Amino acid sequence: MSVQVLISGAGPVGLFQALLLARLKVPVRIIDRANGICPLSRSTGVHPRTLEIIDMVDHELLTKLVDQGNITPAV
């Protein structure tokens, strides 16, 4: 039996959910209200807990993200 999952929203959470499900061989379909990629960022950083979760799933991905990111100083 094939289970299919519909993910509403192609933001960071929706795409990460799709990644996790795809690794489990679960077919997914992603829908988003936008017609394309937004040229502007709505995010200013990644929280430590998010980095921990990414690390649990794929340490190599975390390393690439951290290497390409910028450190935001504490205010």
N, CA, C, O and CB atoms as a CASP TS submission, in Angstrom:
PFRMAT TS
TARGET T0000
AUTHOR 0000-0000-0000
METHOD Language model
MODEL 1
PARENT N/A
ATOM      1  N   MET     1       0.849  -1.182   0.000  1.00  0.00           N
ATOM      2  CA  MET     1       0.000   0.000   0.000  1.00  0.00           C
ATOM      3  C   MET     1       0.892   1.240   0.000  1.00  0.00           C
ATOM      4  O   MET     1       1.839   1.332   0.780  1.00  0.00           O
ATOM      5  CB  MET     1      -0.964   0.001   1.228  1.00  0.00           C
ATOM      6  N   SER     2       0.583   2.187  -0.875  1.00  0.00           N
ATOM      7  CA  SER     2       1.351   3.417  -0.975  1.00  0.00           C
ATOM      8  C   SER     2       0.665   4.513  -0.167  1.00  0.00           C
ATOM      9  O   SER     2      -0.508   4.824  -0.375  1.00  0.00           O
ATOM     10  CB  SER     2       1.516   3.844  -2.450  1.00  0.00           C
ATOM     11  N   VAL     3       1.419   5.083   0.747  1.00  0.00           N
ATOM     12  CA  VAL     3       0.901   6.189   1.544  1.00  0.00           C
ATOM     13  C   VAL     3       1.403   7.472   0.924  1.00  0.00           C
ATOM     14  O   VAL     3       2.590   7.603   0.626  1.00  0.00           O
ATOM     15  CB  VAL     3       1.332   6.077   3.044  1.00  0.00           C
ATOM     16  N   GLN     4       0.497   8.428   0.727  1.00  0.00           N
ATOM     17  CA  GLN     4       0.899   9.700   0.164  1.00  0.00           C
ATOM     18  C   GLN     4       0.607  10.801   1.168  1.00  0.00           C
ATOM     19  O   GLN     4      -0.400  10.764   1.875  1.00  0.00           O
ATOM     20  CB  GLN     4       0.179   9.967  -1.174  1.00  0.00           C
ATOM     21  N   VAL     5       1.497  11.778   1.224  1.00  0.00           N
ATOM     22  CA  VAL     5       1.360  12.882   2.166  1.00  0.00           C
ATOM     23  C   VAL     5       1.357  14.188   1.391  1.00  0.00           C
ATOM     24  O   VAL     5       2.196  14.409   0.517  1.00  0.00           O
ATOM     25  CB  VAL     5       2.498  12.866   3.223  1.00  0.00           C
ATOM     26  N   LEU     6       0.409  15.047   1.720  1.00  0.00           N
ATOM     27  CA  LEU     6       0.349  16.379   1.141  1.00  0.00           C
ATOM     28  C   LEU     6       0.925  17.355   2.153  1.00  0.00           C
ATOM     29  O   LEU     6       0.464  17.422   3.292  1.00  0.00           O
ATOM     30  CB  LEU     6      -1.111  16.767   0.748  1.00  0.00           C
ATOM     31  N   ILE     7       1.940  18.117   1.735  1.00  0.00           N
ATOM     32  CA  ILE     7       2.560  19.109   2.601  1.00  0.00           C
ATOM     33  C   ILE     7       2.174  20.480   2.075  1.00  0.00           C
ATOM     34  O   ILE     7       2.439  20.821   0.922  1.00  0.00           O
ATOM     35  CB  ILE     7       4.116  18.937   2.658  1.00  0.00           C
ATOM     36  N   SER     8       1.548  21.254   2.937  1.00  0.00           N
ATOM     37  CA  SER     8       1.106  22.600   2.566  1.00  0.00           C
ATOM     38  C   SER     8       2.148  23.605   3.031  1.00  0.00           C
ATOM     39  O   SER     8       2.306  23.848   4.227  1.00  0.00           O
ATOM     40  CB  SER     8      -0.291  22.927   3.182  1.00  0.00           C
ATOM     41  N   GLY     9       2.853  24.183   2.070  1.00  0.00           N
ATOM     42  CA  GLY     9       3.870  25.176   2.403  1.00  0.00           C
ATOM     43  C   GLY     9       5.259  24.687   2.055  1.00  0.00           C
ATOM     44  O   GLY     9       5.706  23.648   2.540  1.00  0.00           O
ATOM     45  N   ALA    10       5.942  25.449   1.205  1.00  0.00           N
ATOM     46  CA  ALA    10       7.296  25.082   0.779  1.00  0.00           C
ATOM     47  C   ALA    10       8.342  25.929   1.485  1.00  0.00           C
ATOM     48  O   ALA    10       9.385  26.255   0.916  1.00  0.00           O
ATOM     49  CB  ALA    10       7.439  25.232  -0.738  1.00  0.00           C
ATOM     50  N   GLY    11       8.052  26.280   2.726  1.00  0.00           N
ATOM     51  CA  GLY    11       9.025  26.992   3.537  1.00  0.00           C
ATOM     52  C   GLY    11       9.980  26.002   4.182  1.00  0.00           C
ATOM     53  O   GLY    11       9.975  24.820   3.840  1.00  0.00           O
ATOM     54  N   PRO    12      10.791  26.474   5.105  1.00  0.00           N
ATOM     55  CA  PRO    12      11.774  25.590   5.737  1.00  0.00           C
ATOM     56  C   PRO    12      11.157  24.368   6.417  1.00  0.00           C
ATOM     57  O   PRO    12      11.699  23.267   6.314  1.00  0.00           O
ATOM     58  CB  PRO    12      12.566  26.366   6.748  1.00  0.00           C
ATOM     59  N   VAL    13      10.045  24.545   7.101  1.00  0.00           N
ATOM     60  CA  VAL    13       9.426  23.416   7.819  1.00  0.00           C
ATOM     61  C   VAL    13       8.853  22.406   6.838  1.00  0.00           C
ATOM     62  O   VAL    13       9.081  21.205   6.979  1.00  0.00           O
ATOM     63  CB  VAL    13       8.315  23.915   8.769  1.00  0.00           C
ATOM     64  N   GLY    14       8.109  22.886   5.841  1.00  0.00           N
ATOM     65  CA  GLY    14       7.525  21.977   4.863  1.00  0.00           C
ATOM     66  C   GLY    14       8.571  21.204   4.082  1.00  0.00           C
ATOM     67  O   GLY    14       8.424  20.003   3.857  1.00  0.00           O
ATOM     68  N   LEU    15       9.626  21.892   3.670  1.00  0.00           N
ATOM     69  CA  LEU    15      10.675  21.217   2.913  1.00  0.00           C
ATOM     70  C   LEU    15      11.436  20.216   3.773  1.00  0.00           C
ATOM     71  O   LEU    15      11.838  19.160   3.284  1.00  0.00           O
ATOM     72  CB  LEU    15      11.640  22.236   2.331  1.00  0.00           C
ATOM     73  N   PHE    16      11.635  20.537   5.044  1.00  0.00           N
ATOM     74  CA  PHE    16      12.325  19.598   5.925  1.00  0.00           C
ATOM     75  C   PHE    16      11.454  18.365   6.184  1.00  0.00           C
ATOM     76  O   PHE    16      11.956  17.242   6.239  1.00  0.00           O
ATOM     77  CB  PHE    16      12.695  20.283   7.258  1.00  0.00           C
ATOM     78  N   GLN    17      10.151  18.586   6.341  1.00  0.00           N
ATOM     79  CA  GLN    17       9.235  17.444   6.482  1.00  0.00           C
ATOM     80  C   GLN    17       9.305  16.553   5.250  1.00  0.00           C
ATOM     81  O   GLN    17       9.353  15.328   5.367  1.00  0.00           O
ATOM     82  CB  GLN    17       7.782  17.930   6.706  1.00  0.00           C
ATOM     83  N   ALA    18       9.312  17.164   4.070  1.00  0.00           N
ATOM     84  CA  ALA    18       9.392  16.399   2.827  1.00  0.00           C
ATOM     85  C   ALA    18      10.690  15.596   2.771  1.00  0.00           C
ATOM     86  O   ALA    18      10.691  14.439   2.350  1.00  0.00           O
ATOM     87  CB  ALA    18       9.292  17.336   1.609  1.00  0.00           C
ATOM     88  N   LEU    19      11.789  16.209   3.194  1.00  0.00           N
ATOM     89  CA  LEU    19      13.073  15.513   3.219  1.00  0.00           C
ATOM     90  C   LEU    19      13.019  14.283   4.116  1.00  0.00           C
ATOM     91  O   LEU    19      13.453  13.198   3.726  1.00  0.00           O
ATOM     92  CB  LEU    19      14.178  16.455   3.690  1.00  0.00           C
ATOM     93  N   LEU    20      12.485  14.459   5.315  1.00  0.00           N
ATOM     94  CA  LEU    20      12.415  13.333   6.254  1.00  0.00           C
ATOM     95  C   LEU    20      11.542  12.207   5.709  1.00  0.00           C
ATOM     96  O   LEU    20      11.903  11.033   5.798  1.00  0.00           O
ATOM     97  CB  LEU    20      11.873  13.802   7.609  1.00  0.00           C
ATOM     98  N   LEU    21      10.395  12.571   5.145  1.00  0.00           N
ATOM     99  CA  LEU    21       9.503  11.549   4.602  1.00  0.00           C
ATOM    100  C   LEU    21      10.119  10.864   3.379  1.00  0.00           C
ATOM    101  O   LEU    21       9.987   9.650   3.219  1.00  0.00           O
ATOM    102  CB  LEU    21       8.151  12.170   4.233  1.00  0.00           C
ATOM    103  N   ALA    22      10.778  11.620   2.529  1.00  0.00           N
ATOM    104  CA  ALA    22      11.412  11.035   1.343  1.00  0.00           C
ATOM    105  C   ALA    22      12.485  10.026   1.743  1.00  0.00           C
ATOM    106  O   ALA    22      12.658   9.003   1.079  1.00  0.00           O
ATOM    107  CB  ALA    22      12.027  12.138   0.459  1.00  0.00           C
ATOM    108  N   ARG    23      13.193  10.308   2.811  1.00  0.00           N
ATOM    109  CA  ARG    23      14.222   9.360   3.288  1.00  0.00           C
ATOM    110  C   ARG    23      13.592   8.058   3.766  1.00  0.00           C
ATOM    111  O   ARG    23      14.238   7.010   3.782  1.00  0.00           O
ATOM    112  CB  ARG    23      15.050   9.986   4.429  1.00  0.00           C
ATOM    113  N   LEU    24      12.318   8.138   4.155  1.00  0.00           N
ATOM    114  CA  LEU    24      11.587   6.940   4.569  1.00  0.00           C
ATOM    115  C   LEU    24      10.824   6.321   3.397  1.00  0.00           C
ATOM    116  O   LEU    24      10.029   5.401   3.586  1.00  0.00           O
ATOM    117  CB  LEU    24      10.616   7.276   5.708  1.00  0.00           C
ATOM    118  N   LYS    25      11.068   6.828   2.191  1.00  0.00           N
ATOM    119  CA  LYS    25      10.432   6.340   0.962  1.00  0.00           C
ATOM    120  C   LYS    25       8.924   6.604   0.943  1.00  0.00           C
ATOM    121  O   LYS    25       8.172   5.865   0.307  1.00  0.00           O
ATOM    122  CB  LYS    25      10.693   4.847   0.800  1.00  0.00           C
ATOM    123  N   VAL    26       8.488   7.647   1.635  1.00  0.00           N
ATOM    124  CA  VAL    26       7.075   8.037   1.629  1.00  0.00           C
ATOM    125  C   VAL    26       6.879   9.089   0.544  1.00  0.00           C
ATOM    126  O   VAL    26       7.528  10.134   0.574  1.00  0.00           O
ATOM    127  CB  VAL    26       6.621   8.581   3.033  1.00  0.00           C
ATOM    128  N   PRO    27       5.983   8.823  -0.421  1.00  0.00           N
ATOM    129  CA  PRO    27       5.757   9.813  -1.467  1.00  0.00           C
ATOM    130  C   PRO    27       5.076  11.059  -0.914  1.00  0.00           C
ATOM    131  O   PRO    27       4.107  10.966  -0.159  1.00  0.00           O
ATOM    132  CB  PRO    27       4.919   9.213  -2.590  1.00  0.00           C
ATOM    133  N   VAL    28       5.583  12.207  -1.291  1.00  0.00           N
ATOM    134  CA  VAL    28       5.000  13.467  -0.818  1.00  0.00           C
ATOM    135  C   VAL    28       4.693  14.378  -1.996  1.00  0.00           C
ATOM    136  O   VAL    28       5.299  14.276  -3.063  1.00  0.00           O
ATOM    137  CB  VAL    28       5.951  14.176   0.173  1.00  0.00           C
ATOM    138  N   ARG    29       3.752  15.254  -1.778  1.00  0.00           N
ATOM    139  CA  ARG    29       3.462  16.335  -2.722  1.00  0.00           C
ATOM    140  C   ARG    29       3.460  17.610  -1.914  1.00  0.00           C
ATOM    141  O   ARG    29       2.815  17.696  -0.869  1.00  0.00           O
ATOM    142  CB  ARG    29       2.087  16.122  -3.479  1.00  0.00           C
ATOM    143  N   ILE    30       4.191  18.612  -2.405  1.00  0.00           N
ATOM    144  CA  ILE    30       4.281  19.897  -1.717  1.00  0.00           C
ATOM    145  C   ILE    30       3.494  20.920  -2.522  1.00  0.00           C
ATOM    146  O   ILE    30       3.669  21.045  -3.734  1.00  0.00           O
ATOM    147  CB  ILE    30       5.770  20.348  -1.535  1.00  0.00           C
ATOM    148  N   ILE    31       2.624  21.650  -1.830  1.00  0.00           N
ATOM    149  CA  ILE    31       1.917  22.754  -2.472  1.00  0.00           C
ATOM    150  C   ILE    31       2.238  24.028  -1.696  1.00  0.00           C
ATOM    151  O   ILE    31       2.482  24.001  -0.490  1.00  0.00           O
ATOM    152  CB  ILE    31       0.366  22.493  -2.525  1.00  0.00           C
ATOM    153  N   ASP    32       2.231  25.138  -2.421  1.00  0.00           N
ATOM    154  CA  ASP    32       2.520  26.420  -1.786  1.00  0.00           C
ATOM    155  C   ASP    32       1.708  27.496  -2.486  1.00  0.00           C
ATOM    156  O   ASP    32       1.434  27.393  -3.681  1.00  0.00           O
ATOM    157  CB  ASP    32       4.043  26.750  -1.835  1.00  0.00           C
ATOM    158  N   ARG    33       1.334  28.499  -1.765  1.00  0.00           N
ATOM    159  CA  ARG    33       0.525  29.572  -2.330  1.00  0.00           C
ATOM    160  C   ARG    33       1.324  30.419  -3.321  1.00  0.00           C
ATOM    161  O   ARG    33       0.752  30.977  -4.258  1.00  0.00           O
ATOM    162  CB  ARG    33      -0.025  30.453  -1.217  1.00  0.00           C
ATOM    163  N   ALA    34       2.625  30.518  -3.125  1.00  0.00           N
ATOM    164  CA  ALA    34       3.473  31.327  -4.009  1.00  0.00           C
ATOM    165  C   ALA    34       3.697  30.620  -5.344  1.00  0.00           C
ATOM    166  O   ALA    34       3.710  29.391  -5.416  1.00  0.00           O
ATOM    167  CB  ALA    34       4.826  31.625  -3.333  1.00  0.00           C
ATOM    168  N   ASN    35       3.873  31.410  -6.391  1.00  0.00           N
ATOM    169  CA  ASN    35       4.110  30.862  -7.726  1.00  0.00           C
ATOM    170  C   ASN    35       5.565  30.487  -7.966  1.00  0.00           C
ATOM    171  O   ASN    35       5.863  29.731  -8.890  1.00  0.00           O
ATOM    172  CB  ASN    35       3.672  31.852  -8.767  1.00  0.00           C
ATOM    173  N   GLY    36       6.470  31.003  -7.152  1.00  0.00           N
ATOM    174  CA  GLY    36       7.887  30.736  -7.361  1.00  0.00           C
ATOM    175  C   GLY    36       8.679  31.045  -6.108  1.00  0.00           C
ATOM    176  O   GLY    36       8.120  31.210  -5.024  1.00  0.00           O
ATOM    177  N   ILE    37       9.981  31.119  -6.272  1.00  0.00           N
ATOM    178  CA  ILE    37      10.879  31.380  -5.153  1.00  0.00           C
ATOM    179  C   ILE    37      10.825  32.857  -4.797  1.00  0.00           C
ATOM    180  O   ILE    37      10.873  33.716  -5.677  1.00  0.00           O
ATOM    181  CB  ILE    37      12.326  30.951  -5.489  1.00  0.00           C
ATOM    182  N   CYS    38      10.727  33.145  -3.521  1.00  0.00           N
ATOM    183  CA  CYS    38      10.719  34.528  -3.038  1.00  0.00           C
ATOM    184  C   CYS    38      12.158  35.066  -3.057  1.00  0.00           C
ATOM    185  O   CYS    38      13.063  34.423  -2.526  1.00  0.00           O
ATOM    186  CB  CYS    38      10.102  34.619  -1.591  1.00  0.00           C
ATOM    187  N   PRO    39      12.368  36.230  -3.659  1.00  0.00           N
ATOM    188  CA  PRO    39      13.730  36.771  -3.725  1.00  0.00           C
ATOM    189  C   PRO    39      14.210  37.364  -2.399  1.00  0.00           C
ATOM    190  O   PRO    39      15.388  37.694  -2.258  1.00  0.00           O
ATOM    191  CB  PRO    39      13.802  37.828  -4.799  1.00  0.00           C
ATOM    192  N   LEU    40      13.315  37.499  -1.441  1.00  0.00           N
ATOM    193  CA  LEU    40      13.658  38.096  -0.147  1.00  0.00           C
ATOM    194  C   LEU    40      13.643  37.042   0.947  1.00  0.00           C
ATOM    195  O   LEU    40      12.854  36.099   0.895  1.00  0.00           O
ATOM    196  CB  LEU    40      12.686  39.236   0.201  1.00  0.00           C
ATOM    197  N   SER    41      14.500  37.197   1.921  1.00  0.00           N
ATOM    198  CA  SER    41      14.520  36.284   3.063  1.00  0.00           C
ATOM    199  C   SER    41      13.610  36.817   4.153  1.00  0.00           C
ATOM    200  O   SER    41      13.615  38.013   4.443  1.00  0.00           O
ATOM    201  CB  SER    41      15.958  36.095   3.601  1.00  0.00           C
ATOM    202  N   ARG    42      12.838  35.942   4.751  1.00  0.00           N
ATOM    203  CA  ARG    42      11.990  36.340   5.874  1.00  0.00           C
ATOM    204  C   ARG    42      12.582  35.844   7.187  1.00  0.00           C
ATOM    205  O   ARG    42      11.953  35.937   8.242  1.00  0.00           O
ATOM    206  CB  ARG    42      10.560  35.797   5.695  1.00  0.00           C
ATOM    207  N   SER    43      13.777  35.327   7.109  1.00  0.00           N
ATOM    208  CA  SER    43      14.427  34.781   8.287  1.00  0.00           C
ATOM    209  C   SER    43      15.759  35.482   8.516  1.00  0.00           C
ATOM    210  O   SER    43      16.460  35.841   7.570  1.00  0.00           O
ATOM    211  CB  SER    43      14.630  33.262   8.143  1.00  0.00           C
ATOM    212  N   THR    44      16.093  35.670   9.780  1.00  0.00           N
ATOM    213  CA  THR    44      17.374  36.302  10.091  1.00  0.00           C
ATOM    214  C   THR    44      18.354  35.343  10.747  1.00  0.00           C
ATOM    215  O   THR    44      19.507  35.702  10.983  1.00  0.00           O
ATOM    216  CB  THR    44      17.157  37.492  10.991  1.00  0.00           C
ATOM    217  N   GLY    45      17.912  34.139  11.041  1.00  0.00           N
ATOM    218  CA  GLY    45      18.824  33.202  11.682  1.00  0.00           C
ATOM    219  C   GLY    45      18.189  31.849  11.911  1.00  0.00           C
ATOM    220  O   GLY    45      17.005  31.648  11.640  1.00  0.00           O
ATOM    221  N   VAL    46      18.988  30.926  12.411  1.00  0.00           N
ATOM    222  CA  VAL    46      18.541  29.581  12.735  1.00  0.00           C
ATOM    223  C   VAL    46      18.806  29.359  14.218  1.00  0.00           C
ATOM    224  O   VAL    46      19.915  29.586  14.700  1.00  0.00           O
ATOM    225  CB  VAL    46      19.264  28.501  11.853  1.00  0.00           C
ATOM    226  N   HIS    47      17.796  28.919  14.925  1.00  0.00           N
ATOM    227  CA  HIS    47      17.917  28.712  16.365  1.00  0.00           C
ATOM    228  C   HIS    47      18.729  27.444  16.673  1.00  0.00           C
ATOM    229  O   HIS    47      18.753  26.510  15.871  1.00  0.00           O
ATOM    230  CB  HIS    47      16.521  28.622  17.008  1.00  0.00           C
ATOM    231  N   PRO    48      19.382  27.417  17.821  1.00  0.00           N
ATOM    232  CA  PRO    48      20.202  26.255  18.184  1.00  0.00           C
ATOM    233  C   PRO    48      19.443  24.927  18.143  1.00  0.00           C
ATOM    234  O   PRO    48      20.001  23.921  17.704  1.00  0.00           O
ATOM    235  CB  PRO    48      20.770  26.454  19.561  1.00  0.00           C
ATOM    236  N   ARG    49      18.191  24.901  18.589  1.00  0.00           N
ATOM    237  CA  ARG    49      17.442  23.646  18.583  1.00  0.00           C
ATOM    238  C   ARG    49      17.217  23.150  17.156  1.00  0.00           C
ATOM    239  O   ARG    49      17.235  21.945  16.907  1.00  0.00           O
ATOM    240  CB  ARG    49      16.095  23.823  19.300  1.00  0.00           C
ATOM    241  N   THR    50      17.008  24.065  16.231  1.00  0.00           N
ATOM    242  CA  THR    50      16.849  23.681  14.828  1.00  0.00           C
ATOM    243  C   THR    50      18.128  23.044  14.317  1.00  0.00           C
ATOM    244  O   THR    50      18.080  22.040  13.607  1.00  0.00           O
ATOM    245  CB  THR    50      16.474  24.900  13.962  1.00  0.00           C
ATOM    246  N   LEU    51      19.274  23.618  14.671  1.00  0.00           N
ATOM    247  CA  LEU    51      20.552  23.035  14.266  1.00  0.00           C
ATOM    248  C   LEU    51      20.737  21.639  14.863  1.00  0.00           C
ATOM    249  O   LEU    51      21.278  20.751  14.205  1.00  0.00           O
ATOM    250  CB  LEU    51      21.712  23.948  14.690  1.00  0.00           C
ATOM    251  N   GLU    52      20.296  21.444  16.095  1.00  0.00           N
ATOM    252  CA  GLU    52      20.402  20.127  16.734  1.00  0.00           C
ATOM    253  C   GLU    52      19.565  19.091  15.985  1.00  0.00           C
ATOM    254  O   GLU    52      20.007  17.958  15.792  1.00  0.00           O
ATOM    255  CB  GLU    52      19.954  20.204  18.209  1.00  0.00           C
ATOM    256  N   ILE    53      18.370  19.471  15.567  1.00  0.00           N
ATOM    257  CA  ILE    53      17.495  18.540  14.850  1.00  0.00           C
ATOM    258  C   ILE    53      18.084  18.205  13.483  1.00  0.00           C
ATOM    259  O   ILE    53      18.075  17.044  13.074  1.00  0.00           O
ATOM    260  CB  ILE    53      16.078  19.137  14.691  1.00  0.00           C
ATOM    261  N   ILE    54      18.593  19.203  12.778  1.00  0.00           N
ATOM    262  CA  ILE    54      19.240  18.942  11.489  1.00  0.00           C
ATOM    263  C   ILE    54      20.433  18.012  11.679  1.00  0.00           C
ATOM    264  O   ILE    54      20.657  17.115  10.867  1.00  0.00           O
ATOM    265  CB  ILE    54      19.689  20.264  10.822  1.00  0.00           C
ATOM    266  N   ASP    55      21.193  18.221  12.740  1.00  0.00           N
ATOM    267  CA  ASP    55      22.358  17.379  13.021  1.00  0.00           C
ATOM    268  C   ASP    55      21.945  15.927  13.262  1.00  0.00           C
ATOM    269  O   ASP    55      22.641  15.009  12.827  1.00  0.00           O
ATOM    270  CB  ASP    55      23.124  17.917  14.238  1.00  0.00           C
ATOM    271  N   MET    56      20.828  15.710  13.947  1.00  0.00           N
ATOM    272  CA  MET    56      20.356  14.345  14.199  1.00  0.00           C
ATOM    273  C   MET    56      19.986  13.634  12.899  1.00  0.00           C
ATOM    274  O   MET    56      20.134  12.417  12.787  1.00  0.00           O
ATOM    275  CB  MET    56      19.150  14.367  15.142  1.00  0.00           C
ATOM    276  N   VAL    57      19.507  14.399  11.923  1.00  0.00           N
ATOM    277  CA  VAL    57      19.056  13.817  10.666  1.00  0.00           C
ATOM    278  C   VAL    57      20.198  13.659   9.668  1.00  0.00           C
ATOM    279  O   VAL    57      20.299  12.636   8.991  1.00  0.00           O
ATOM    280  CB  VAL    57      17.960  14.671  10.062  1.00  0.00           C
ATOM    281  N   ASP    58      21.057  14.674   9.579  1.00  0.00           N
ATOM    282  CA  ASP    58      22.105  14.647   8.560  1.00  0.00           C
ATOM    283  C   ASP    58      23.241  15.567   8.981  1.00  0.00           C
ATOM    284  O   ASP    58      23.190  16.777   8.762  1.00  0.00           O
ATOM    285  CB  ASP    58      21.546  15.066   7.174  1.00  0.00           C
ATOM    286  N   HIS    59      24.266  14.980   9.588  1.00  0.00           N
ATOM    287  CA  HIS    59      25.381  15.782  10.093  1.00  0.00           C
ATOM    288  C   HIS    59      26.108  16.510   8.961  1.00  0.00           C
ATOM    289  O   HIS    59      26.549  17.646   9.139  1.00  0.00           O
ATOM    290  CB  HIS    59      26.365  14.894  10.857  1.00  0.00           C
ATOM    291  N   GLU    60      26.233  15.868   7.805  1.00  0.00           N
ATOM    292  CA  GLU    60      26.910  16.497   6.665  1.00  0.00           C
ATOM    293  C   GLU    60      26.145  17.744   6.199  1.00  0.00           C
ATOM    294  O   GLU    60      26.758  18.755   5.856  1.00  0.00           O
ATOM    295  CB  GLU    60      27.051  15.489   5.498  1.00  0.00           C
ATOM    296  N   LEU    61      24.822  17.672   6.188  1.00  0.00           N
ATOM    297  CA  LEU    61      24.008  18.840   5.828  1.00  0.00           C
ATOM    298  C   LEU    61      24.234  19.965   6.826  1.00  0.00           C
ATOM    299  O   LEU    61      24.394  21.120   6.433  1.00  0.00           O
ATOM    300  CB  LEU    61      22.508  18.469   5.771  1.00  0.00           C
ATOM    301  N   LEU    62      24.247  19.640   8.099  1.00  0.00           N
ATOM    302  CA  LEU    62      24.485  20.662   9.119  1.00  0.00           C
ATOM    303  C   LEU    62      25.838  21.333   8.905  1.00  0.00           C
ATOM    304  O   LEU    62      25.949  22.556   8.984  1.00  0.00           O
ATOM    305  CB  LEU    62      24.414  20.045  10.527  1.00  0.00           C
ATOM    306  N   THR    63      26.851  20.541   8.640  1.00  0.00           N
ATOM    307  CA  THR    63      28.188  21.093   8.421  1.00  0.00           C
ATOM    308  C   THR    63      28.188  22.065   7.242  1.00  0.00           C
ATOM    309  O   THR    63      28.784  23.139   7.327  1.00  0.00           O
ATOM    310  CB  THR    63      29.203  19.962   8.176  1.00  0.00           C
ATOM    311  N   LYS    64      27.532  21.701   6.154  1.00  0.00           N
ATOM    312  CA  LYS    64      27.464  22.584   4.987  1.00  0.00           C
ATOM    313  C   LYS    64      26.726  23.877   5.318  1.00  0.00           C
ATOM    314  O   LYS    64      27.160  24.958   4.919  1.00  0.00           O
ATOM    315  CB  LYS    64      26.776  21.871   3.817  1.00  0.00           C
ATOM    316  N   LEU    65      25.615  23.775   6.044  1.00  0.00           N
ATOM    317  CA  LEU    65      24.850  24.966   6.406  1.00  0.00           C
ATOM    318  C   LEU    65      25.663  25.908   7.290  1.00  0.00           C
ATOM    319  O   LEU    65      25.681  27.119   7.067  1.00  0.00           O
ATOM    320  CB  LEU    65      23.561  24.568   7.117  1.00  0.00           C
ATOM    321  N   VAL    66      26.329  25.351   8.285  1.00  0.00           N
ATOM    322  CA  VAL    66      27.122  26.170   9.201  1.00  0.00           C
ATOM    323  C   VAL    66      28.302  26.803   8.471  1.00  0.00           C
ATOM    324  O   VAL    66      28.627  27.968   8.703  1.00  0.00           O
ATOM    325  CB  VAL    66      27.621  25.326  10.387  1.00  0.00           C
ATOM    326  N   ASP    67      28.939  26.039   7.592  1.00  0.00           N
ATOM    327  CA  ASP    67      30.081  26.571   6.839  1.00  0.00           C
ATOM    328  C   ASP    67      29.688  27.747   5.948  1.00  0.00           C
ATOM    329  O   ASP    67      30.487  28.660   5.737  1.00  0.00           O
ATOM    330  CB  ASP    67      30.701  25.472   5.988  1.00  0.00           C
ATOM    331  N   GLN    68      28.469  27.729   5.426  1.00  0.00           N
ATOM    332  CA  GLN    68      28.030  28.780   4.520  1.00  0.00           C
ATOM    333  C   GLN    68      27.288  29.910   5.222  1.00  0.00           C
ATOM    334  O   GLN    68      26.968  30.922   4.600  1.00  0.00           O
ATOM    335  CB  GLN    68      27.155  28.194   3.459  1.00  0.00           C
ATOM    336  N   GLY    69      27.012  29.745   6.509  1.00  0.00           N
ATOM    337  CA  GLY    69      26.247  30.745   7.248  1.00  0.00           C
ATOM    338  C   GLY    69      27.124  31.824   7.857  1.00  0.00           C
ATOM    339  O   GLY    69      28.352  31.790   7.779  1.00  0.00           O
ATOM    340  N   ASN    70      26.453  32.766   8.454  1.00  0.00           N
ATOM    341  CA  ASN    70      27.125  33.858   9.174  1.00  0.00           C
ATOM    342  C   ASN    70      26.741  33.788  10.646  1.00  0.00           C
ATOM    343  O   ASN    70      25.592  33.503  10.983  1.00  0.00           O
ATOM    344  CB  ASN    70      26.747  35.255   8.570  1.00  0.00           C
ATOM    345  N   ILE    71      27.693  34.044  11.506  1.00  0.00           N
ATOM    346  CA  ILE    71      27.419  34.054  12.947  1.00  0.00           C
ATOM    347  C   ILE    71      26.827  35.412  13.308  1.00  0.00           C
ATOM    348  O   ILE    71      27.391  36.456  12.982  1.00  0.00           O
ATOM    349  CB  ILE    71      28.720  33.765  13.783  1.00  0.00           C
ATOM    350  N   THR    72      25.687  35.382  13.984  1.00  0.00           N
ATOM    351  CA  THR    72      25.036  36.616  14.420  1.00  0.00           C
ATOM    352  C   THR    72      25.437  36.875  15.866  1.00  0.00           C
ATOM    353  O   THR    72      25.160  36.050  16.737  1.00  0.00           O
ATOM    354  CB  THR    72      23.475  36.527  14.272  1.00  0.00           C
ATOM    355  N   PRO    73      26.076  37.994  16.133  1.00  0.00           N
ATOM    356  CA  PRO    73      26.480  38.273  17.499  1.00  0.00           C
ATOM    357  C   PRO    73      25.277  38.507  18.408  1.00  0.00           C
ATOM    358  O   PRO    73      24.244  39.010  17.967  1.00  0.00           O
ATOM    359  CB  PRO    73      27.399  39.476  17.533  1.00  0.00           C
ATOM    360  N   ALA    74      25.419  38.145  19.657  1.00  0.00           N
ATOM    361  CA  ALA    74      24.359  38.400  20.649  1.00  0.00           C
ATOM    362  C   ALA    74      24.218  39.890  20.859  1.00  0.00           C
ATOM    363  O   ALA    74      25.198  40.634  20.814  1.00  0.00           O
ATOM    364  CB  ALA    74      24.663  37.691  21.998  1.00  0.00           C
ATOM    365  N   VAL    75      23.004  40.316  21.086  1.00  0.00           N
ATOM    366  CA  VAL    75      22.744  41.756  21.282  1.00  0.00           C
ATOM    367  C   VAL    75      22.791  42.081  22.750  1.00  0.00           C
ATOM    368  O   VAL    75      22.599  43.235  23.133  1.00  0.00           O
ATOM    369  CB  VAL    75      21.375  42.170  20.689  1.00  0.00           C
TER
END
